[in-house]
Amino acid sequence: MLETSKQLFDRAQQFIPGGVNSPARAFNSVGGSPVFFEKAKGSILTDVDGKEYIDYVGSWGPMILGHAFDPVIEAVKKAAEKSTSFGAPTEIEIKMAELVRQMVPGVDKIRMVNSGTEACMSAIRVARGYTGKDKIIKFGGNYHGHGDSFLIKAGSGALTLGSPDSPGVTEGTAKDTLTAHFNDLNSVKKLLNEYRDEVAAIIVEPVAGNMGCIPPKSGFLQGLRELCDAHDAVLIFDEVMTGFRVAKGGAQERYGVTADLVTYGKIIGAGLPVGAFGGRKEVMDVVSPVGPVYQAGTLSGNPLAMAAGFTLLTELQENPRHYDELEAKAAHLLNGLNQVFESHHVPVSINQVGSMISVFFTDQEVTDFATANTTDKELFKAFFHGMLERGIYLPPSPFESWFLANTLTKEQLNQTIDMADKVMQEVTRSKDG
């Protein structure tokens, strides 16, 4: 007899911390047990109980052309027949590097790694090695993986040294991480002036995705570029979410700002475990074996991930219509949801950038972590579970971006809007009762 999601979760908790291999999969923010999935195709997920869901997670971003995209599956099969790994160079790594360079402004050279976290950790090390300076500036609400340098919370204000946000992160590491406010150039200027000649890099999600989708204010990214130039610091764009999603060339293309280094996650492997960091030649040439900054990985450039990623990125490069279609689908969803919430007199702020979208239950414009945190978390819980029951799979947190795939049909988008209306009818009745 097949086990249900609940039975599998009970079993998993005996052997896996929290029953999940990433906290992002847990339902801690919304309550209940996570859904265990068996298969997916396009924008439809099927759980172990046989129930189908319209997917707005997309494996946290990489499934931009849907699950089990046929050309990617075929490419992986062909690559696997030759071997799943060599631990030695292959031609597909070169082809991938050439393709990324064609698609992305400012990427002269690129190094493949195994995750977005590893890419961001490596980029920080490269920036420090290149500048000879130790401190970095990150932004409250931005997330760059679980590296020690990133698990830092701000102290009593933006101008204080950070303190560890997780046991296991040392005070010594924390003192080299400074935290500024997203979309607030003045907070960055103050840090750069207070720690003059000490800041190696500013790392930023050009479109925030880990406190919900929050776009940069006009001039914010350009301002960071100018501040880095003035203070001899490296500008790092964390495009683990935005890379090849908000535009063919990522946020750099969309906003016309070129970073010194850029990091990527599993979208460059079409969902397989992979990451990369790249950028200007003079910065990348400090990386071993050319330069003194050590970074290595025996599985880096894995042939399955490279074959999958090369196939996906080639499709996106050759058919830029995908981006226009995704933009239109996201706009349709946004407009429909706005009408639903307005009809039920529910305060809402919906942010959209390309095919990233987030719903905040607040009457404030959401521009940073403080305003994102004004969202009605209890209402989100009710909304999430109501949608889940009706076959709509959303990120299980009010602070995660939704990701649309171009396999979403008009009918599926309208079904999502209709289900949102039914959920809000139920929530409204519950409150009135």
Sequence and secondary structure as in RCSB ss.txt:
>XXXX:A:sequence
MLETSKQLFDRAQQFIPGGVNSPARAFNSVGGSPVFFEKAKGSILTDVDGKEYIDYVGSWGPMILGHAFDPVIEA
VKKAAEKSTSFGAPTEIEIKMAELVRQMVPGVDKIRMVNSGTEACMSAIRVARGYTGKDKIIKFGGNYHGHGDSF
LIKAGSGALTLGSPDSPGVTEGTAKDTLTAHFNDLNSVKKLLNEYRDEVAAIIVEPVAGNMGCIPPKSGFLQGLR
ELCDAHDAVLIFDEVMTGFRVAKGGAQERYGVTADLVTYGKIIGAGLPVGAFGGRKEVMDVVSPVGPVYQAGTLS
GNPLAMAAGFTLLTELQENPRHYDELEAKAAHLLNGLNQVFESHHVPVSINQVGSMISVFFTDQEVTDFATANTT
DKELFKAFFHGMLERGIYLPPSPFESWFLANTLTKEQLNQTIDMADKVMQEVTRSKDG
>XXXX:A:secstr
    HHHHHHHHTTTSGGGSSSGGGS TTT S    EEEEEBTEEEETTS EEEESSTTTTT TT BT HHHHHH
HHHHHHH S  SS  HHHHHHHHHHHHHSTT SEEEEESSHHHHHHHHHHHHHHHH   EEEEETT    S TTT
SEE  SSTTSB EESSTT  HHHHTTEEEE TT HHHHHHHHHHTTTTEEEEEE SSB TTS B   TTHHHHHH
HHHHHTT EEEEE TTTTTTSSTTHHHHHHT   SEEEE GGGGTTSS EEEEE HHHHTTBTTTSSB    TTT
T HHHHHHHHHHHHHHHH THHHHHHHHHHHHHHHHHHHHHHHTT   EEEEETTEEEEE SSS   SHHHHTTS
 HHHHHHHHHHHHHTTEE  SSTTS EE  TT  HHHHHHHHHHHHHHHHHHHHHHH 
